């Protein structure tokens, strides 16, 4: 699933191309990907509108239109947004196509069909997307040891599960939670409430630092993004431990291990992250 660094990469590529574009028509081939309103109302509300900005909140992309309405997109597991010239070869599983007045197209494709689009009208309360329930962004100054104490202090969930909770910090997923916990030297299986204040402070420093690092190393040009059809902008060369179980730890050389937490695979170093405390209650 694309996490904050990937979604921000998409925003940076698309925003300059979308700003000022006028939506001439909308073709919806699979109405199920339109979460609100119904497909016909979505098309009619978007038609003729000009895109003012493209912003991001957590893992959501939000296009603000000239009438004050907003189109929100969540890519989920395999969703992809691609701006193409007219007549550009179309990807399989393309479910929505926005055609602009200048002939370009914004295409939403999704192999697994978990991604969703919403259109929220200007004065309509957003009780649909879940954006209002998101916690602060990773770079929000509010994130501190004290903040994490308030959010996690009484939780018996593991710290890995807690980082995946979008109400705690927005945008962190399975990959970057592992990278953050490795940087903070905390085992993913530790119960959140057992963390000391020093560990919470380390975690509070690692969250913005790691997310900023992966966001910056994830940059791609619009030309390369189009050439690779929006599918080759991952941080794989910079990932230190996620998915690397059995390989030497990049810090101490111990073999990285894998465990499963709440159905999610998690990689950690048994030496650097204090595996002997991993199940500590």
N, C-alpha and C positions, 0 to 999 in steps of 0.2 A: 504494500500500500504506500502511495506517496505520502511522505511526512512533510513537516513544515519546510525544510530546505528545498525539497523538490517542488512543492506547491509555490513557494516564493520564486523559484527559478522560472516556472511557467508564467507567473505574473510578470516578472521582469522582461521576459521575451515578448509576451502578448500585449502588455499595456501600451507601449508606444505605437503599436500597430492598430490597436482598437480605438484609442482616443480620437473622438470626432467621427468615427464611422457611423453611418446611418443604416439601420436595418431595413432592407427593402422587403424581405420576406423570410418566413421561417418554415422549414419543412421538418415535420416530426414523424419519423418512421416507426418509432416504438413509443406509444403514449405512456408506457409504464415508467420511463425514465423521467417524466415530468411529475414531480411530487405535488406541486401546487402552482396555479389552480389546475383545472382540466386542460387538456392539450389545446383545444380550440380557443379557450380564453387566453392561454399563454401566448399563442400565436398572434391573436388580435391585439393584445396589450403591448407586445414587443414590436409589432410592425410599425414602421415609420419613425421609430424612436432613435435618437442619437446617443451613442455611448460616450459618457463624459469621462469616467475613470474606471480603472480596474484595480481593486484593492484585495487584500487578503486578511482573513481573521482565522487564526488557527490553521486548519486544513481546508478552509472554505475560500473560494474565489468569489468576489462580489463585483459585478458590473453595475455601476450607477448610471441610470438613463436620464435624459434631459427633462423628463417630467417628474423626477424624484423617485420613481420606482427603481427596484433593484432586482437583478437576476443573480441568484446565488447558485454556485456549482460545487458539488463535492465529488471528487474523482473516485473515492473509495479504493477498491483493489486495483482495477485495470483501466480506469477512465483516462481519456486523453483529449486535450483540446489542441486544435491545429488550425492556423490561418493559412489558407492556400489561395493561389491565383485561380481564376476561373478555368475549369477543364483539367485541373490537376488530378492525377489518378487517386481514386478514393480508397480509403482503407476499409477492410471488412468490418462489420459490426458498427458502421456509422449510423447513429440513431437520430441525431438532430443536426440540421444544417441551417445556419444563419447566412443568408445572402445579403451582401451590402450593396449600396447604391453604385459603388465603383466596380462591382463585379467580383470582388474577393469573397471568400467564404470562410466562416468560422465553423469548424466541424467538431462535433462531440462523438467520439467512438468509445466503445466499452465492451470488451470481449465477454466479461462475466455479467454485465448488466446490473451491477450494484450501484453505480454512480447515479446521482440525482441532480435535477435542476428545479429551482423554485423561482417564481416571480412574485415579489412582494410589492404591492402598490404603495404609493407615497404615504398615505395615511393609514395603512393597514398594519396592525400589530403583528410582528413576526413571532407567531406561536408554532411555526412549522419546521424551521431549519434546525433549531437547537443552538444557534449562534449565541443567543442571550444567556445560555447556561455555561458558556466557556469561561475558563479561568484566565488569568493574565497571560500575555505573551511572554516567551522566555526572556526577552530583553527588558521587561518591565522592572523598574527599580524596586517595586514592592517585593520582589522575590528575594528573600533573605532567610537566614536561619530561623528568625522569629516567625516569619510568614509560614514556613514549612512546619514549624512546631504547632502552629494553630491549625493547619490543614491536616497534618499527619499524626499529631501527637497521640491521639486515641485510637488510631487505626490498627487493627490486627492483620490487615492485608499486608502482603509483602511490599517492599519498597518498589519493586518492579511494577506490580499492579497499580500502585499509587501514582507512579509517573505516567502510566497509560491513561489515567483518569483525566479527561479533558477539562474537568471542573477545577482541577488543581493547577495545572499549567497547560495551556493550549498548544497543540501542534506536535507533541512528542508521541512517537509510536514505538514499535518493537525494536527497530534498528537503533535509533538514537538513545533510547533508554539504556540499552546495553553500553553504548559508548559513554554516556554521561556517568553511569555507575562505575565504569572502569576508571574514568578520570578522577572520580571522587573516592576511589578505593573502598567501595561498599558492595558487598555481595547482593545480588538481585533477590535472593531468598530471605534476606533479613526482614523481620516484621517492622513495619514503619515506626511503630511506637517505641521500639528498642533503640533507635538511633540517638546518639548523644548530640548535644548542641554543637560540638565540634564537627561531627559528621554532617549535621544539617547545614552548617555553614559551608563546608566543603561542597556539598551537593548544590547549594544555592549559587556558588561560584561556578561550578561545572556546567550547570544548565545553560546560562547565556553564552558562556565561552564556547562550548561544543557546538551548540546550534549555530552560532555566528560563524564558526570555522567551517562547518559543513555547508552552510549557505553560500559562503564566499567561494569555496573550492568547487561548487556545483555550477558555476556560471557557464553559459553556452551562448553562442551567437545565434541570432534569429535564422541565419542561413543554415547553420549546422542543425538547429532544432528542426527545421523543415526537412532538411536532407535525411535526417534519421527518423522522420515522422513522429517526433515527440517521444521517442522511446529509448533514447540513449543519453540521458542526462543524470545518471546516478553517480553516487560518491564512492563506488566500489574501490578505486585505488587508494582512498584515504581511510577506509574503514579499518579500525585496528583490531577489533575482536569479534564483532557480530558475524556469525556464520563461519567462524574460523576454528571451531572446536577441533582438537587434536594437533593444532599448530602451536609453535612456541609462543609464549607471551612476549609481546614486543618490548616489555620492560624488564622482566626477570628471567625469561626463558622457560618457565614452567609450562607444561602442556595445558592449553585452554580446555575447559570442560563445557559441556552443554547440559542444561536441565530444562524441564518443562514447568512453567508456572501459569496456572489458569489457562492451559491450552496453548500457551505461546512458548516457542523455543527461546532460550536465553543462554548466551555464552558468557563465561566469566573466567577469571584467573583465580585458582584456589590459593595462590600465594599472595598476590597483590591485594585481593579483595577480602581476605580474611574468611576463607571458606569454612574454617573451623567454627565460626560464629554464625554460619548461614542459617541454621535452624533455631537460633537462639530465641527463646520466648521472653 
